[in-house]
Amino acid sequence: MFKKFLEQLRWKRLASQLRKPEGPAGLEVARRMNKANEFLYDFTLDEMLVSNHQSILEIGFGNGKFFYKQFNRAEELRITGLDASADMIREASTHNQDYLEQGKLVLIKGQSDKMPFTSGSFDIIFCINVAYFWEDPQDHLIEIHRVLKPGGRLYTTIRTPESLAAMPFSQYGFRTYTVEEWKLLCHLNNLSFIRSSHVHEPETTPDGSICSVCLVAEKKQL
Ligand SMILES: C[S@@+](CC[C@H](N)C(=O)[O-])C[C@H]1O[C@@H](n2cnc3c(N)ncnc32)[C@H](O)[C@@H]1O
């Protein structure tokens, strides 16, 4: 009984650190996420087909280890990172000093349901393993719609409901979405649903039983 309680406490703490990594434990969780999720960064960037001179926003970048992967995809990109955790902003700043000094990257502390950006700022917005934490996803999608340029795209990569259900921490406040639910949310928020691409994650589970999906939506042209 007590062992089960301790185990639940462990998963609950991990869930809370995944939602908002803070303190020494948060830094360690972020390092582990780098290992677990690098594959998803490559997969999502493949889906994005970035072009030169684009303006990109990443919501929930964790410790920011993979901004270089975005810069490697095209020339003259302007990249902004938004994260709710001050500790992640600090950690990402140490990993990306050169980009910050060159003015190619800006890191902002904040939440995606209230973003400090001018309307129509970004060609691409993406987030990996973040939409689980949106209590009311509409609040976030309204803001994302506002700051996207007309014709701009949103790429949301999340684990499928079946895969997330196999992760014990997900019972503590993680929201999952089927493709059909996401399509409806897009429709309600004036975003055109474009496609969903599924992938099995060899890095996370050698048997590839964990599956993620990149959901692509577009802000309608004026
Ligand atoms: C589970 S981690 C994912 C990190 C990284 N994207 C990855 O897949 O490895 C979630 C990150 O998103 C941030 N976050 C969660 N909700 C957010 C929100 N609504 N707006 C901005 N950042 C958020 C957290 O602080 C954390 O750094």
The ligand as an SDF file (V2000), in Angstrom:
LIG
                    3D

 27 29  0  0  0  0  0  0  0  0999 V2000
    7.1710   18.0990  -21.6220 C   0  0  0  0  0  0  0  0  0  0  0  0
    8.2300   19.4950  -21.8470 S   0  0  0  0  0  0  0  0  0  0  0  0
    8.6390   19.3220  -23.5920 C   0  0  0  0  0  0  0  0  0  0  0  0
    9.9810   19.9230  -23.9430 C   0  0  0  0  0  0  0  0  0  0  0  0
   10.4070   19.6730  -25.3990 C   0  0  0  0  0  0  0  0  0  0  0  0
    9.5130   20.3160  -26.3240 N   0  0  0  0  0  0  0  0  0  0  0  0
   10.5010   18.1910  -25.6840 C   0  0  0  0  0  0  0  0  0  0  0  0
    9.6000   17.6380  -26.3520 O   0  0  0  0  0  0  0  0  0  0  0  0
   11.4630   17.5640  -25.2260 O   0  0  0  0  0  0  0  0  0  0  0  0
    7.0840   20.8380  -21.8720 C   0  0  0  0  0  0  0  0  0  0  0  0
    7.7460   22.2080  -21.9220 C   0  0  0  0  0  0  0  0  0  0  0  0
    6.7580   23.1630  -22.3020 O   0  0  0  0  0  0  0  0  0  0  0  0
    6.6850   24.2200  -21.3400 C   0  0  0  0  0  0  0  0  0  0  0  0
    5.2590   24.5990  -21.3250 N   0  0  0  0  0  0  0  0  0  0  0  0
    4.2120   23.8450  -20.8890 C   0  0  0  0  0  0  0  0  0  0  0  0
    3.0560   24.4880  -21.1330 N   0  0  0  0  0  0  0  0  0  0  0  0
    3.3840   25.6540  -21.7450 C   0  0  0  0  0  0  0  0  0  0  0  0
    2.6190   26.7490  -22.2580 C   0  0  0  0  0  0  0  0  0  0  0  0
    1.2960   26.7540  -22.2010 N   0  0  0  0  0  0  0  0  0  0  0  0
    3.2650   27.7960  -22.8090 N   0  0  0  0  0  0  0  0  0  0  0  0
    4.6320   27.7970  -22.8810 C   0  0  0  0  0  0  0  0  0  0  0  0
    5.4050   26.7970  -22.4020 N   0  0  0  0  0  0  0  0  0  0  0  0
    4.7850   25.7380  -21.8640 C   0  0  0  0  0  0  0  0  0  0  0  0
    7.2410   23.6460  -20.0600 C   0  0  0  0  0  0  0  0  0  0  0  0
    7.7760   24.6430  -19.2160 O   0  0  0  0  0  0  0  0  0  0  0  0
    8.3010   22.6760  -20.5890 C   0  0  0  0  0  0  0  0  0  0  0  0
    9.5440   23.3100  -20.7800 O   0  0  0  0  0  0  0  0  0  0  0  0
  1  2  1  0
  2  3  1  0
  2 10  1  0
  3  4  1  0
  4  5  1  0
  5  6  1  0
  5  7  1  0
  7  8  2  0
  7  9  1  0
 10 11  1  0
 11 12  1  0
 11 26  1  0
 12 13  1  0
 13 14  1  0
 13 24  1  0
 14 15  1  0
 14 23  1  0
 15 16  2  0
 16 17  1  0
 17 18  1  0
 17 23  2  0
 18 19  1  0
 18 20  2  0
 20 21  1  0
 21 22  2  0
 22 23  1  0
 24 25  1  0
 24 26  1  0
 26 27  1  0
M  CHG  2   2   1   9  -1
M  END
$$$$
